[in-house]
Amino acid sequence: MHFDLAQSRFVQTDLRPDAPAVVAAERTLSWRELQQAALAWCDAAIAHGIARDVPVIVRGHKEADFFVAMTGALMLGAPFVPIDTVYPDERMRRIARALGASVYFDARRASFDRFDWAGEGEPAPDRAQALREKNLAYVLFTSGTTGEPKGVQIGRESVQSLAEWMAADFGLGAAPVFLNQAPFSFDLSMYEVFGTLSSGGAIVMMSRAASLPGAAFIDKLALARVSAWVSTPSFAQQQLLDPRFAQAALPALNTFLFCGEMLPVSLARRLRARFPGARIINTYGPTEATVAATWIVVDDAVLAAHPERLPIGFARRGGEVFVEGGELCIAGPYVMRGYLNRADLNATRMFSREGERAFRTGDVGSVDADGLLFCHGRIDDQVKLHGYRIELAEIDAALAAMPGGVHAAAVPLRRTDGTVARIVAFVETGANDLRGAQLALPGDWRVRLGERLPPYMIPSELIPCRMLPLTVNAKIDRARLADDYLHSMTDTLVRSHGR
């Protein structure tokens, strides 16, 4: 039994109907139960004015009813708009105003609620209106440079393309069991959503609290027989702190599927050692390209050929990825339909290439003689120090490629006017007591880095930390590291003056 994305309905309903489809903390749903729950959700949604092309906000974290709601919305032809509970109410109100939404589905209470816009200067509409863009699967809001979330409109043809690509090239096997730990408001999770629905597999939803490194997390994955690990590289890096995170404890795990960040060579090597029977798939792509646009299987040959920086691979089937003016661009049916109500952004970021939608990513890229693509970071993530433009990810990669390579993050320390004063690097040690922590790097690390980096890119100091902090979307939180450094310096000054 599975969900046909083209027909928006459950099919083969007599095939494994009692197999698990959704595994959540509060309950597990079989495929038959998922179908029944989704049909009941549709009835409730229709009663609250949700219909085809009318967006429905779904708010929650890792409840089974969150998945039920997304499935039901696909059945109705209503684009779902996922919002994790970690985001404040004000963000949801801004998104609701952009959509013209009057109600939302609260997955925690499994019920619809009206927006209370009292005091907001304008009342919520009596009934939600259909979007101008038709036949969308979902609208996912990303952070905007102006502070206003940007609504990325993904068509149903794009998610169909995603599912077909996963089935054709990822080698996940029949009825894969996906780890889902990324919030549904992070597009990485759409791998698991549409991979589960289209394959007839299962999604194992792990909350933020349940995903902390340790025996409890591993035991739950082993019990569910998770076969496909989906995460950012940083999330997997954290799990390596637990020696049980290995093939022996997770025998069913046969695939690592990464996206959202650059995959460090050092991490890929350690995973190859811990999980010799698993494939490592490195993918790249922005939210605007329906999760990812390139892919490569990172095996021993790839690691040997690229000992310093891994490629992001080749364009996925049905599309094109190319470099134009040093910027990675994507074209194909999986490119978004445009930003919601943002004609200004659409005019600058979107274009047409041989009849296909195309998108300028804002990522610095290159292509080698073999056609392999590389991503070198964000154009707008560059920092400037002493007049030089610096890619922080390049410093991370240089530290990871040294003897005893480490998981590290270069962090710019800024003056009050926003300019960069210097760059430091935090190095993950895994040690609880940092006072005696030893960095797994040679004592002449500055000299070694100087063989790979120009002098102005070498960090002024290396700072040990047990574990690099992550953002909500499990990416390295450089802003928090900078704050931690400044607070520690302030505390040191206070203590010294106190003496």
C-alpha positions as CSV (number, residue, x, y, z in Angstrom):
1,M,0.0,0.0,0.0
2,H,1.2,3.5,-0.8
3,F,0.1,7.0,-1.8
4,D,0.0,7.8,-5.5
5,L,1.2,11.5,-5.7
6,A,0.0,11.9,-9.2
7,Q,-3.5,10.7,-8.4
8,S,-3.5,12.1,-4.8
9,R,-4.9,8.9,-3.3
10,F,-4.0,5.7,-1.6
11,V,-3.5,2.7,-4.0
12,Q,-2.8,-1.0,-3.6
13,T,-4.8,-0.9,-0.4
14,D,-4.8,-4.7,0.0
15,L,-0.9,-4.8,-0.1
16,R,0.6,-4.7,3.4
17,P,-2.2,-2.5,4.9
18,D,-1.2,-3.4,8.4
19,A,2.5,-2.5,8.0
20,P,3.6,0.6,9.9
21,A,3.5,3.9,8.1
22,V,4.0,6.5,10.8
23,V,6.0,5.9,14.0
24,A,5.6,8.7,16.5
25,A,6.2,8.9,20.2
26,E,2.5,8.9,21.1
27,R,1.3,6.3,18.6
28,T,2.1,4.2,15.5
29,L,-0.2,4.2,12.5
30,S,-0.4,1.4,10.0
31,W,-1.1,2.2,6.3
32,R,-4.8,1.4,6.7
33,E,-5.0,3.6,9.8
34,L,-3.1,6.4,8.0
35,Q,-5.7,6.3,5.2
36,Q,-8.6,6.3,7.6
37,A,-7.1,9.2,9.6
38,A,-6.4,11.2,6.5
39,L,-9.9,10.8,5.2
40,A,-11.3,11.9,8.6
41,W,-8.9,14.9,8.5
42,C,-10.2,15.9,5.0
43,D,-13.8,15.9,6.3
44,A,-12.8,18.2,9.2
45,A,-10.7,20.5,6.9
46,I,-13.6,20.9,4.5
47,A,-15.9,21.9,7.3
48,H,-13.4,24.7,8.1
49,G,-13.2,26.0,4.6
50,I,-10.2,24.2,3.3
51,A,-10.5,23.2,-0.3
52,R,-8.4,22.7,-3.4
53,D,-5.7,25.4,-3.8
54,V,-6.6,26.8,-0.3
55,P,-3.4,26.7,1.8
56,V,-3.6,25.1,5.2
57,I,-1.1,25.9,8.0
58,V,-0.1,22.8,10.0
59,R,1.6,23.5,13.3
60,G,3.3,21.0,15.6
61,H,6.5,19.1,16.0
62,K,6.7,15.3,15.7
63,E,3.0,14.3,16.2
64,A,1.5,11.5,14.1
65,D,-1.3,13.9,13.3
66,F,1.2,16.3,11.6
67,F,1.9,13.6,9.0
68,V,-1.9,12.8,8.8
69,A,-2.6,16.5,8.0
70,M,0.0,16.7,5.3
71,T,-1.3,13.6,3.7
72,G,-4.9,14.8,3.9
73,A,-3.9,18.1,2.4
74,L,-2.4,16.3,-0.6
75,M,-5.7,14.4,-1.0
76,L,-7.7,17.6,-1.0
77,G,-5.3,19.4,-3.3
78,A,-4.7,22.0,-0.6
79,P,-1.1,23.1,-0.3
80,F,0.2,22.4,3.3
81,V,2.3,25.0,5.1
82,P,4.3,23.3,7.9
83,I,5.3,25.4,10.9
84,D,7.3,23.9,13.8
85,T,6.4,24.8,17.4
86,V,9.9,26.1,17.9
87,Y,8.9,29.2,16.0
88,P,7.1,32.0,17.9
89,D,3.4,32.8,17.4
90,E,4.3,36.1,15.7
91,R,6.0,34.2,12.9
92,M,2.9,32.1,12.3
93,R,0.8,35.3,12.3
94,R,3.0,36.9,9.7
95,I,2.8,33.7,7.5
96,A,-1.0,33.6,8.0
97,R,-1.3,37.2,6.9
98,A,0.8,36.5,3.8
99,L,-1.5,33.5,2.9
100,G,-4.7,35.2,3.9
101,A,-5.4,32.2,6.2
102,S,-8.2,32.2,8.7
103,V,-7.6,28.8,10.4
104,Y,-4.8,26.4,11.1
105,F,-4.5,22.8,12.1
106,D,-2.8,22.3,15.5
107,A,-1.2,18.8,15.4
108,R,-0.7,18.8,19.1
109,R,-4.4,18.9,19.8
110,A,-5.5,17.3,16.5
111,S,-7.9,20.2,15.9
112,F,-8.5,23.2,13.8
113,D,-8.3,26.7,15.4
114,R,-9.1,30.2,14.1
115,F,-6.4,32.9,14.2
116,D,-6.9,35.5,16.8
117,W,-5.8,38.7,15.2
118,A,-7.3,41.0,17.8
119,G,-5.3,44.2,18.1
120,E,-3.4,43.4,14.9
121,G,-5.0,46.3,13.0
122,E,-7.0,44.1,10.7
123,P,-9.3,41.1,11.3
124,A,-8.6,37.6,10.1
125,P,-10.7,36.8,6.9
126,D,-13.9,34.8,7.5
127,R,-12.7,32.1,5.0
128,A,-9.3,31.4,3.5
129,Q,-8.9,32.3,-0.1
130,A,-7.3,30.1,-2.8
131,L,-3.8,31.0,-3.9
132,R,-3.2,32.5,-7.3
133,E,-0.7,29.7,-8.1
134,K,-2.7,26.5,-8.6
135,N,-1.9,22.9,-8.0
136,L,0.8,23.4,-5.4
137,A,1.9,20.6,-3.0
138,Y,3.2,22.8,-0.3
139,V,4.4,26.3,0.6
140,L,7.5,26.4,2.8
141,F,8.6,29.7,4.4
142,T,12.2,30.4,4.7
143,S,13.9,33.4,6.5
144,G,14.1,36.6,4.5
145,T,16.8,39.2,4.6
146,T,14.1,41.8,5.5
147,G,12.9,39.8,8.5
148,E,9.7,38.8,6.6
149,P,9.5,35.0,5.9
150,K,9.6,34.1,2.1
151,G,7.0,31.6,0.9
152,V,8.5,29.1,-1.5
153,Q,5.8,27.6,-3.7
154,I,6.4,24.0,-4.7
155,G,4.2,22.4,-7.3
156,R,2.8,18.9,-7.3
157,E,4.8,18.1,-10.4
158,S,7.9,18.9,-8.4
159,V,7.2,16.5,-5.6
160,Q,6.3,13.8,-8.1
161,S,9.8,14.4,-9.7
162,L,11.4,14.2,-6.2
163,A,9.7,10.8,-5.5
164,E,10.7,9.4,-8.9
165,W,14.3,10.5,-8.5
166,M,14.5,8.9,-5.1
167,A,13.0,5.6,-6.3
168,A,15.3,5.5,-9.4
169,D,18.7,6.5,-8.0
170,F,18.9,6.2,-4.2
171,G,18.8,2.4,-4.0
172,L,16.6,2.5,-0.8
173,G,15.0,-0.9,-1.4
174,A,11.4,-1.9,-0.9
175,A,9.5,-0.1,1.8
176,P,12.4,1.9,3.3
177,V,12.1,3.1,6.9
178,F,13.2,6.7,7.2
179,L,14.6,8.5,10.2
180,N,12.8,11.9,10.4
181,Q,14.4,14.3,12.9
182,A,14.5,17.6,10.9
183,P,11.4,19.8,11.6
184,F,8.8,19.7,8.9
185,S,9.3,23.4,8.4
186,F,12.8,22.5,7.1
187,D,12.6,21.2,3.5
188,L,15.1,18.4,4.2
189,S,12.2,16.5,5.9
190,M,10.4,16.4,2.6
191,Y,12.7,13.5,1.6
192,E,11.1,11.4,4.3
193,V,7.5,12.7,3.7
194,F,7.4,12.0,0.0
195,G,9.8,9.1,0.2
196,T,7.5,7.3,2.7
197,L,4.2,8.1,0.9
198,S,5.4,7.1,-2.5
199,S,7.3,3.9,-1.5
200,G,4.9,2.4,1.0
201,G,7.6,2.5,3.6
202,A,7.6,4.1,7.1
203,I,8.6,7.4,8.7
204,V,10.1,7.3,12.2
205,M,9.6,10.7,13.8
206,M,12.1,11.7,16.5
207,S,11.6,14.9,18.5
208,R,14.4,17.2,19.3
209,A,14.6,15.8,22.9
210,A,14.6,12.2,21.6
211,S,17.3,12.9,19.0
212,L,20.1,13.7,21.5
213,P,23.1,11.5,21.2
214,G,23.0,8.4,23.4
215,A,21.7,4.9,23.9
216,A,18.0,5.8,24.0
217,F,18.2,7.4,20.5
218,I,20.0,4.4,19.0
219,D,17.8,1.9,20.7
220,K,14.7,3.5,19.2
221,L,16.1,3.5,15.7
222,A,17.2,-0.1,16.1
223,L,13.7,-1.1,17.3
224,A,12.1,0.6,14.3
225,R,14.6,-1.0,12.0
226,V,15.5,2.4,10.4
227,S,17.2,1.8,7.0
228,A,17.5,5.4,5.6
229,W,19.2,8.0,7.7
230,V,18.3,11.5,6.6
231,S,20.0,14.6,8.2
232,T,22.4,17.4,7.8
233,P,26.1,16.4,8.2
234,S,26.3,18.3,11.5
235,F,23.5,16.1,13.1
236,A,25.3,12.9,12.1
237,Q,28.6,14.4,13.4
238,Q,27.1,14.8,16.8
239,Q,26.0,11.1,16.9
240,L,29.6,10.0,16.4
241,L,30.3,11.1,20.0
242,D,28.5,7.8,21.0
243,P,30.7,4.8,20.2
244,R,27.5,2.7,19.8
245,F,26.6,4.7,16.7
246,A,27.8,1.9,14.4
247,Q,26.6,-0.9,12.1
248,A,26.5,-3.4,15.0
249,A,23.9,-1.4,16.9
250,L,21.9,-0.4,13.7
251,P,22.2,-3.4,11.4
252,A,19.2,-2.3,9.2
253,L,20.7,1.1,8.4
254,N,21.9,0.9,4.8
255,T,21.8,4.5,3.5
256,F,23.0,7.9,4.8
257,L,21.2,10.7,2.9
258,F,22.7,14.1,3.5
259,C,21.6,17.6,2.5
260,G,21.6,21.2,3.9
261,E,25.3,21.6,4.5
262,M,28.6,20.7,2.9
263,L,29.6,17.1,3.8
264,P,33.1,17.1,5.3
265,V,35.6,14.5,4.1
266,S,36.4,13.6,7.7
267,L,32.8,12.8,8.5
268,A,32.4,10.6,5.4
269,R,35.5,8.7,6.2
270,R,34.4,8.0,9.8
271,L,30.9,6.9,8.7
272,R,32.5,4.6,6.1
273,A,34.5,3.0,9.0
274,R,31.5,2.8,11.4
275,F,29.0,1.6,8.7
276,P,30.9,-0.3,6.1
277,G,27.7,-1.7,4.6
278,A,25.9,1.6,4.1
279,R,25.9,3.9,1.1
280,I,26.6,7.6,1.7
281,I,24.6,9.9,-0.6
282,N,25.6,13.6,-0.7
283,T,23.0,15.9,-2.1
284,Y,22.8,19.6,-2.6
285,G,20.0,22.1,-3.3
286,P,18.1,25.0,-1.8
287,T,14.4,24.9,-0.7
288,E,13.6,26.5,-4.0
289,A,14.6,23.3,-5.9
290,T,12.4,20.8,-4.0
291,V,15.0,19.7,-1.5
292,A,18.0,18.9,-3.8
293,A,19.3,19.3,-7.3
294,T,22.5,17.3,-7.3
295,W,23.7,14.0,-5.9
296,I,26.7,11.7,-5.6
297,V,27.4,8.4,-3.8
298,V,30.5,9.0,-1.6
299,D,32.4,5.7,-1.7
300,D,36.1,5.0,-1.2
301,A,37.0,5.9,-4.7
302,V,35.4,9.4,-4.4
303,L,37.1,9.9,-1.0
304,A,40.5,9.0,-2.6
305,A,39.9,11.3,-5.5
306,H,38.8,14.2,-3.4
307,P,40.7,14.1,-0.1
308,E,40.1,17.8,0.7
309,R,36.6,18.8,-0.5
310,L,33.8,16.6,-1.7
311,P,31.9,17.5,-4.8
312,I,28.1,17.9,-4.7
313,G,28.0,15.6,-7.7
314,F,26.0,15.8,-10.9
315,A,22.5,17.2,-11.6
316,R,19.7,14.9,-10.7
317,R,17.7,13.3,-13.5
318,G,15.3,15.6,-15.4
319,G,17.1,18.8,-14.7
320,E,20.3,20.9,-15.1
321,V,22.7,22.5,-12.7
322,F,25.3,24.9,-14.2
323,V,27.6,27.7,-13.1
324,E,26.9,31.2,-14.4
325,G,29.1,34.0,-13.3
326,G,30.5,31.9,-10.5
327,E,27.0,31.2,-9.2
328,L,25.3,27.8,-9.1
329,C,22.0,27.9,-11.1
330,I,19.3,25.2,-11.4
331,A,16.8,24.5,-14.1
332,G,14.1,21.9,-14.3
333,P,10.6,20.9,-13.4
334,Y,11.5,20.7,-9.7
335,V,12.3,24.4,-9.5
336,M,9.8,26.3,-7.4
337,R,6.8,28.2,-8.9
338,G,8.1,31.4,-7.4
339,Y,8.0,33.2,-4.1
340,L,4.5,34.0,-2.7
341,N,3.6,37.6,-3.4
342,R,7.2,38.6,-4.1
343,A,7.3,39.6,-7.8
344,D,10.5,41.6,-6.9
345,L,12.4,38.6,-5.8
346,N,11.0,36.4,-8.6
347,A,12.3,39.0,-11.2
348,T,15.9,38.8,-9.8
349,R,16.2,35.1,-8.8
350,M,14.1,33.3,-11.4
351,F,14.5,33.0,-15.2
352,S,13.7,30.6,-18.0
353,R,16.2,28.2,-19.6
354,E,15.2,26.3,-22.7
355,G,11.6,26.4,-21.6
356,E,12.2,25.3,-18.0
357,R,11.9,27.2,-14.8
358,A,15.4,28.2,-13.6
359,F,16.7,29.7,-10.3
360,R,19.9,31.6,-9.2
361,T,20.9,30.0,-5.9
362,G,23.2,32.6,-4.4
363,D,25.8,29.8,-3.9
364,V,29.3,30.0,-5.2
365,G,30.1,27.1,-7.4
366,S,32.5,25.5,-9.9
367,V,32.6,22.5,-12.2
368,D,35.7,20.4,-13.0
369,A,36.9,18.9,-16.2
370,D,34.8,15.7,-15.5
371,G,31.6,17.8,-15.0
372,L,31.6,17.3,-11.3
373,L,30.0,20.2,-9.5
374,F,31.3,21.9,-6.3
375,C,29.7,24.3,-3.9
376,H,32.0,26.8,-2.1
377,G,29.5,28.5,0.2
378,R,27.1,31.3,0.0
379,I,27.8,34.5,-1.8
380,D,26.2,36.4,1.1
381,D,28.0,34.3,3.7
382,Q,31.4,35.7,2.8
383,V,33.0,37.8,5.5
384,K,35.5,40.6,4.9
385,L,38.7,40.8,7.0
386,H,41.4,43.4,6.3
387,G,39.9,43.9,2.9
388,Y,40.0,40.2,2.0
389,R,36.9,38.2,1.2
390,I,36.8,34.9,3.1
391,E,34.6,31.8,2.9
392,L,34.2,30.4,6.4
393,A,33.4,26.9,5.0
394,E,36.9,26.9,3.4
395,I,38.5,27.2,6.8
396,D,36.3,24.5,8.2
397,A,37.4,22.2,5.3
398,A,41.1,23.0,5.8
399,L,40.9,22.1,9.5
400,A,39.0,18.8,8.8
401,A,41.6,17.9,6.1
402,M,44.6,18.2,8.5
403,P,46.2,15.2,10.2
404,G,43.9,14.2,13.0
405,G,41.2,16.3,11.2
406,V,38.5,17.6,13.4
407,H,35.0,18.9,13.2
408,A,35.4,22.6,13.5
409,A,33.6,25.8,12.7
410,A,35.3,29.1,11.8
411,V,33.5,32.0,13.6
412,P,33.9,35.7,12.8
413,L,34.1,38.0,15.8
414,R,32.6,41.4,15.0
415,R,33.0,44.9,16.4
416,T,30.0,46.9,17.4
417,D,29.7,48.4,13.9
418,G,29.4,44.9,12.4
419,T,32.9,44.7,10.9
420,V,34.9,41.6,11.5
421,A,37.8,42.0,14.0
422,R,39.2,38.5,13.7
423,I,38.3,34.9,13.1
424,V,38.5,32.1,15.6
425,A,37.7,28.4,15.2
426,F,35.7,26.2,17.6
427,V,36.8,22.5,17.6
428,E,34.6,19.7,18.8
429,T,36.3,17.4,21.2
430,G,33.5,15.3,22.8
431,A,35.1,15.9,26.2
432,N,32.9,16.8,29.1
433,D,35.7,18.6,30.9
434,L,37.2,21.1,28.5
435,R,39.9,22.3,30.9
436,G,42.0,19.3,30.0
437,A,40.7,18.6,26.6
438,Q,43.3,17.9,23.9
439,L,42.7,18.9,20.3
440,A,43.4,16.2,17.8
441,L,45.6,18.5,15.8
442,P,49.3,18.8,15.5
443,G,51.0,21.5,17.7
444,D,52.1,23.3,14.6
445,W,48.6,23.7,13.3
446,R,49.2,27.2,12.1
447,V,52.1,26.1,9.9
448,R,50.0,23.2,8.6
449,L,47.1,25.5,7.8
450,G,49.5,27.9,6.1
451,E,50.1,25.2,3.5
452,R,46.5,25.3,2.5
453,L,45.3,28.8,3.4
454,P,46.6,32.3,3.0
455,P,47.7,34.0,6.2
456,Y,44.6,36.2,6.5
457,M,42.4,33.1,6.6
458,I,44.1,31.3,9.5
459,P,42.1,31.6,12.8
460,S,43.7,33.5,15.6
461,E,43.0,30.7,18.1
462,L,41.4,27.3,18.3
463,I,38.8,26.9,21.1
464,P,37.7,23.5,22.3
465,C,34.1,22.7,22.8
466,R,32.4,19.4,23.6
467,M,29.9,19.7,20.8
468,L,29.3,22.3,18.1
469,P,25.8,23.8,18.7
470,L,23.2,23.4,16.0
471,T,20.3,25.5,14.8
472,V,16.7,24.3,14.7
473,N,17.5,22.9,11.3
474,A,20.6,21.0,12.6
475,K,23.2,23.3,10.9
476,I,26.2,24.7,12.8
477,D,25.1,27.7,14.8
478,R,28.0,30.1,14.2
479,A,26.0,33.1,15.7
480,R,25.6,31.2,19.0
481,L,29.3,30.3,19.1
482,A,30.2,34.0,18.6
483,D,27.9,34.9,21.5
484,D,29.3,32.2,23.7
485,Y,32.8,33.5,23.0
486,L,31.9,37.1,23.8
487,H,30.1,36.1,27.0
488,S,33.0,34.0,28.2
489,M,35.4,36.9,27.6
490,T,33.1,39.2,29.5
491,D,32.9,36.8,32.4
492,T,36.7,36.5,32.4
493,L,37.1,40.3,32.6
494,V,34.5,40.5,35.4
495,R,36.3,37.8,37.4
496,S,39.7,39.4,36.9
497,H,38.5,42.9,38.0
498,G,36.7,41.2,41.0
499,R,40.1,40.0,42.2
